[in-house]
Amino acid sequence: MPGAILHQGAVVQCPHGGRANPPSADPRVCVGGLPVWLQPVPALVVGCTLPPPPAANGPCLTAPWATGSLRVQADGVPLLLLDSQATTVPSGTPLIPVSAQQRVIAV
């Protein structure tokens, strides 16, 4: 399904308020002047408020991406889209893409 491409200015969060950041982006491919996120590299989650064991199984630390673009790639690697899915580790909750640029759409 087509979706907006995530870039370094996109807002992606865990359900507990932590912000997901790409550990690397492709500096050669930019959208709105900012590098795009690539699928194979897990997002790093910062600021998650889920308590550690024994109260809960948090905080969220990383989130490997399960889905990305099917047809659009940067250097042979799928891009991440607004509807891409990732599950946080260790809590097992999904990341929530909140906002992204809306000018460039990919499949």
Backbone as JSON, one array per atom type, in Angstrom:
{
  "sequence": "MPGAILHQGAVVQCPHGGRANPPSADPRVCVGGLPVWLQPVPALVVGCTLPPPPAANGPCLTAPWATGSLRVQADGVPLLLLDSQATTVPSGTPLIPVSAQQRVIAV",
  "N": [[0.84, -1.18, 0.0], [0.58, 2.26, -0.77], [2.51, 4.82, 0.86], [3.59, 7.61, 2.9], [7.02, 8.53, 2.95], [9.27, 7.82, 5.56], [11.46, 10.07, 7.17], [14.36, 11.68, 8.63], [13.14, 13.73, 10.03], [10.72, 12.75, 10.79], [8.18, 11.75, 13.16], [8.18, 9.16, 15.35], [6.93, 6.94, 17.71], [7.04, 4.93, 20.74], [4.4, 3.13, 22.45], [4.54, 4.1, 25.03], [5.46, 6.63, 25.14], [8.12, 6.99, 24.41], [10.63, 8.07, 22.09], [11.36, 7.06, 18.82], [14.33, 6.69, 17.0], [16.26, 6.75, 14.01], [19.13, 4.73, 13.78], [20.8, 4.95, 11.67], [20.72, 6.61, 8.53], [20.11, 7.1, 5.03], [22.33, 9.19, 3.64], [22.53, 10.01, 1.05], [20.08, 9.99, -0.17], [17.46, 12.09, 0.06], [14.5, 13.52, 1.52], [12.54, 16.27, 1.52], [14.82, 17.59, 2.25], [15.98, 16.09, 4.25], [17.61, 13.06, 5.33], [16.44, 9.76, 4.4], [14.8, 7.05, 6.21], [15.99, 3.72, 6.59], [15.05, 0.29, 6.08], [16.46, -2.16, 7.12], [17.83, -1.54, 9.49], [17.39, -1.51, 12.94], [15.25, 0.67, 14.85], [16.23, 2.99, 17.38], [15.05, 3.41, 20.61], [14.28, 6.04, 22.75], [13.68, 7.41, 25.92], [11.47, 5.97, 26.86], [8.82, 5.25, 29.08], [7.98, 2.92, 30.29], [8.08, 0.8, 33.05], [10.89, -1.14, 34.37], [11.37, -4.77, 34.9], [10.42, -5.99, 38.14], [7.94, -4.81, 37.73], [7.02, -4.28, 35.11], [7.79, -5.1, 31.67], [9.71, -3.42, 30.52], [12.11, -0.78, 29.91], [11.24, 0.19, 26.48], [13.73, -0.44, 24.06], [14.92, -1.0, 21.5], [13.71, -1.39, 18.09], [13.07, -3.56, 15.67], [12.33, -3.34, 12.22], [9.61, -4.72, 10.48], [8.29, -4.4, 8.08], [8.61, -2.62, 4.98], [9.15, -0.42, 2.17], [8.05, -1.74, -0.97], [8.71, -1.36, -3.64], [10.35, 0.89, -3.89], [13.66, 1.85, -3.36], [16.72, 2.69, -1.62], [19.97, 2.74, -2.44], [19.67, -0.01, -2.89], [18.21, -0.89, -0.71], [15.17, -1.3, 1.11], [12.93, 1.44, 1.85], [11.52, 3.07, 4.75], [8.09, 3.47, 5.51], [5.16, 5.46, 6.32], [3.25, 3.63, 7.09], [4.76, 1.45, 7.85], [5.78, -1.35, 9.87], [6.91, -2.07, 13.16], [8.21, -3.82, 15.98], [8.73, -3.31, 19.38], [11.57, -3.96, 21.48], [12.37, -4.76, 24.76], [9.62, -4.95, 25.22], [7.63, -5.7, 23.34], [5.65, -4.25, 22.08], [4.0, -2.35, 19.45], [5.66, 0.07, 17.33], [4.64, 3.46, 16.77], [4.15, 5.33, 14.06], [3.84, 8.74, 13.95], [3.97, 11.19, 12.55], [5.01, 12.28, 9.3], [6.75, 13.51, 6.41], [4.66, 14.67, 3.73], [4.84, 14.88, 1.0], [6.21, 13.08, -0.68], [5.48, 9.93, -1.84], [5.62, 6.4, -1.54], [5.65, 2.96, -2.68]],
  "CA": [[0.0, 0.0, 0.0], [1.4, 3.47, -0.81], [2.59, 5.58, 2.09], [4.59, 8.66, 3.0], [8.35, 8.03, 3.32], [9.81, 8.35, 6.83], [12.78, 10.7, 7.08], [14.87, 12.0, 9.97], [12.24, 14.67, 10.69], [9.48, 12.06, 11.15], [7.97, 11.46, 14.57], [7.78, 7.78, 15.58], [6.98, 6.75, 19.16], [6.52, 3.7, 21.34], [3.14, 3.47, 23.13], [4.8, 4.64, 26.37], [5.97, 7.99, 25.01], [9.51, 7.05, 23.96], [10.8, 8.49, 20.69], [12.21, 6.18, 18.02], [15.25, 7.39, 16.12], [17.02, 5.82, 13.17], [20.56, 4.76, 14.08], [21.47, 5.41, 10.45], [19.84, 6.96, 7.42], [20.88, 7.21, 3.8], [22.59, 10.61, 3.41], [22.49, 10.33, -0.38], [18.68, 10.11, -0.59], [16.79, 12.99, 0.99], [13.13, 13.93, 1.28], [12.39, 17.51, 2.28], [16.15, 17.99, 2.71], [16.44, 15.23, 5.34], [17.84, 11.68, 4.9], [15.35, 8.79, 4.59], [15.06, 5.9, 7.07], [16.14, 2.46, 5.87], [14.41, -0.8, 6.82], [17.17, -3.21, 7.85], [18.45, -1.09, 10.73], [16.37, -1.27, 13.97], [15.16, 2.0, 15.45], [16.63, 3.11, 18.78], [13.98, 4.08, 21.35], [14.81, 6.84, 23.85], [12.68, 8.08, 26.74], [10.31, 5.12, 27.17], [8.49, 5.32, 30.51], [7.55, 1.62, 30.8], [9.02, 0.41, 34.1], [11.59, -2.41, 34.21], [10.87, -5.86, 35.75], [9.26, -6.87, 38.02], [6.71, -4.05, 37.52], [6.63, -4.46, 33.7], [8.92, -5.68, 30.93], [10.31, -2.34, 29.74], [11.61, 0.12, 28.87], [11.53, -0.15, 25.08], [15.1, -0.04, 23.72], [15.09, -1.03, 20.04], [12.53, -1.87, 17.37], [13.35, -4.0, 14.31], [11.24, -3.09, 11.28], [9.15, -5.92, 9.79], [7.83, -4.05, 6.73], [9.15, -1.42, 4.36], [8.65, -0.22, 0.8], [8.22, -2.9, -1.84], [9.25, -1.0, -4.95], [11.29, 2.01, -3.84], [14.83, 1.53, -2.54], [17.87, 3.59, -1.61], [21.17, 1.88, -2.44], [19.25, -1.4, -2.85], [17.6, -1.2, 0.59], [13.83, -0.72, 1.22], [12.71, 2.6, 2.7], [10.44, 2.94, 5.71], [6.93, 4.28, 5.18], [4.31, 5.82, 7.45], [2.53, 2.43, 7.53], [5.7, 0.37, 8.17], [5.52, -1.91, 11.2], [8.05, -2.49, 13.97], [7.86, -4.26, 17.34], [9.78, -2.9, 20.3], [12.24, -4.97, 22.31], [11.82, -6.06, 25.09], [8.2, -4.94, 25.61], [6.8, -6.37, 22.35], [4.57, -3.38, 21.61], [4.34, -1.78, 18.15], [5.98, 1.49, 17.19], [3.55, 4.22, 16.19], [4.56, 6.5, 13.28], [2.89, 9.8, 14.22], [3.96, 12.14, 11.44], [6.08, 12.21, 8.31], [6.52, 14.42, 5.3], [3.53, 14.2, 2.94], [5.01, 15.2, -0.42], [6.74, 11.94, -1.44], [4.79, 8.69, -1.51], [6.25, 5.22, -2.14], [4.94, 1.7, -2.54]],
  "C": [[0.89, 1.24, 0.0], [1.39, 4.21, 0.54], [3.68, 6.62, 2.04], [5.91, 8.06, 3.49], [8.78, 8.67, 4.64], [11.2, 8.92, 6.58], [13.19, 11.13, 8.49], [14.01, 13.02, 10.71], [10.93, 14.03, 11.12], [9.41, 11.82, 12.64], [7.42, 10.04, 14.68], [7.98, 7.51, 17.07], [6.6, 5.33, 19.55], [5.24, 4.09, 22.08], [3.32, 4.12, 24.51], [5.46, 6.01, 26.32], [7.42, 8.11, 24.6], [9.57, 7.42, 22.48], [11.77, 7.54, 19.99], [13.05, 7.02, 17.07], [15.98, 6.38, 15.25], [18.49, 5.87, 13.54], [21.37, 5.16, 12.85], [20.41, 5.71, 9.41], [20.72, 7.09, 6.19], [21.11, 8.68, 3.48], [22.51, 11.01, 1.94], [21.07, 10.49, -0.91], [17.95, 10.93, 0.46], [15.37, 13.29, 0.54], [12.92, 15.17, 2.14], [13.71, 17.97, 2.88], [16.71, 17.13, 3.83], [16.6, 13.8, 4.84], [16.67, 10.76, 5.24], [15.79, 7.67, 5.53], [15.12, 4.65, 6.22], [15.63, 1.3, 6.73], [15.33, -1.7, 7.63], [17.73, -2.82, 9.21], [17.36, -0.82, 11.77], [16.42, 0.16, 14.49], [15.63, 1.92, 16.89], [15.56, 3.92, 19.5], [14.58, 4.75, 22.59], [13.64, 7.46, 24.61], [11.43, 7.28, 27.02], [10.08, 5.11, 28.68], [7.99, 3.99, 31.07], [8.55, 1.14, 31.84], [9.69, -0.94, 33.82], [10.97, -3.5, 35.09], [11.21, -5.58, 37.21], [7.96, -6.14, 37.76], [6.16, -4.22, 36.11], [7.83, -5.07, 32.98], [9.62, -4.64, 30.06], [11.6, -1.89, 30.33], [11.96, -0.37, 27.46], [12.91, 0.39, 24.73], [15.34, 0.03, 22.22], [13.79, -1.52, 19.41], [12.93, -2.26, 15.95], [12.11, -3.81, 13.43], [10.89, -4.37, 10.52], [8.74, -5.62, 8.35], [8.47, -2.75, 6.27], [8.57, -1.28, 2.96], [8.95, -1.46, -0.04], [8.93, -2.56, -3.14], [10.3, 0.1, -4.94], [12.42, 1.66, -2.88], [15.86, 2.64, -2.62], [19.1, 2.71, -1.46], [20.8, 0.4, -2.29], [18.56, -1.83, -1.58], [16.2, -0.56, 0.64], [13.79, 0.47, 2.17], [11.6, 2.29, 3.7], [9.34, 3.93, 5.37], [6.1, 4.55, 6.43], [3.52, 4.61, 7.96], [3.45, 1.24, 7.8], [5.48, -0.08, 9.62], [6.81, -2.37, 11.87], [7.54, -2.87, 15.35], [9.03, -3.96, 18.26], [10.31, -4.08, 21.1], [12.66, -4.26, 23.59], [10.32, -6.08, 25.31], [7.26, -5.62, 24.61], [5.63, -5.55, 21.86], [4.98, -2.75, 20.27], [4.78, -0.33, 18.25], [4.82, 2.18, 16.49], [4.13, 5.4, 15.41], [3.48, 7.58, 13.42], [2.82, 10.78, 13.06], [5.17, 11.93, 10.55], [5.79, 13.26, 7.25], [5.42, 13.84, 4.41], [3.68, 14.42, 1.44], [5.45, 14.03, -1.26], [6.11, 10.67, -0.91], [5.51, 7.54, -2.22], [5.37, 4.0, -1.92], [5.92, 0.65, -2.04]]
}
